[in-house]
Amino acid sequence: MRGWMWQATNELSPLLRMTVTLRHFSPHPPSCDQLAVLSGGPIGTVRSCHKEAGRKLGEAMAGTADSVRADVLASSRGSARDTEETLAAAEQGRFAELTAECWTPDVVYCAGQQ
């Protein structure tokens, strides 16, 4: 989620990005009045920038959602395949062979109480 949010934030103009970043991602978020002082602009401009940033951020996030979801979906499918393969190998008595082949050849397995 974090990458998705920053990708969308980076698509904003510098002024909108500054407004939304300071207002929502600062450890101690400034008020709109404080942002007006920081930026040297009128409070009305800061409020309209904040509102515009929120709208554009929502649009940008919606626009990037499919590409991010596709990556996550592909990764999840790969993990599911790996899990199924590992479980099948364990059921066939090939767990140690598979883990040595896929992850590390010098793994040591302990069974039972030791």
N, C-alpha and C positions, 0 to 999 in steps of 0.2 A: 504494500500500500504506500509505503514511504516514497519509493521511486516514482510511483504513479502520480502522487501529489506534487513532487518536485518537478517532474516533467511538465505537468500542467502549469505550475507556477512559473517556470522558465519561459513559457510561451506568452506571458503577459508583457506589456510595455514596461520599461524601467520604473516609471512613476507608479503604475498599478502594482507592480511586483514589490516595490519598496513599501507601499501602503499595507498590502496584505501580509507581507513577511514580518514587518514590525508589529503589526496589530495582532497577528495570530500565532507567530512562531517565536516570539521573543520570550525569554524567561520571565520578564516583568513587562507584559504588554502595555504600551502607552494608550491613553485615552485618545479620542479624536482631537480633543483640545491640545493635548501634548504633541500629537503628530503635526498639528497646524503650526505650533511653535517650532518644532524641529525642521519642518519643511519651509517655513517662512511664508506659507500660504494661508488664505482664509479658511476658517472652519468649514464653510459650505463646500469648498473645493475638496477638502479632505474627505468629508462625508460622501460626496458624489464619487470620488475616486474609490473609496472603500466599497460602495455599493456596486460600481462598475467592475471592480476587481472580483468581487464575489460572483457576479453574473458571468464574467468571462472565464473565471476559474472553473465554474460549473460546466460551461460549454467545452472548455479545453479538456477537462477530466472526462467528460462524456465522449469526446473525440478520441482520446487515447485509451479508453477502456477496452475496446476490442483487441487492440494490439497487445496490451498487457495481459489481458485474459488469455489470449492465444498462447503466449509464452508460458503462463502459469499452467494452463491446461496441458500443453505439451510436456512440461516438466512433471506434472502429476501423473500423466499417462505413462511416462517413462518409469517413474517410481513404482507405479502399480505393476508394470511388467516385471521390474526387478524383484518385487516382492513375490509375485506369483512364481517366478522362476526359482527363487530361493526356497520357497515353501515346497515346490515340487521336488527340488533336489534333496531337501531334507527328508521328504517322504520316501524317496528312492535310495536313501542312504548315501547320497553324494554331497552332503552339506559341506564337509571339510574340503572336498575337491573343488566345489564351486567357489567357496570363499577364498581359497588359495589362488584360484584362477582369476577371480574378479577383483579382489581387494588386496590381500597380502599373502604371500606364499609361506610366511613363517608364523602364522597364527597357531596358537596352542589351545586346544579344547580340553575342558575338564568336565567330567560327567560324574554325577552322584556326589556323595559326601567325601570331602577330603580334609 
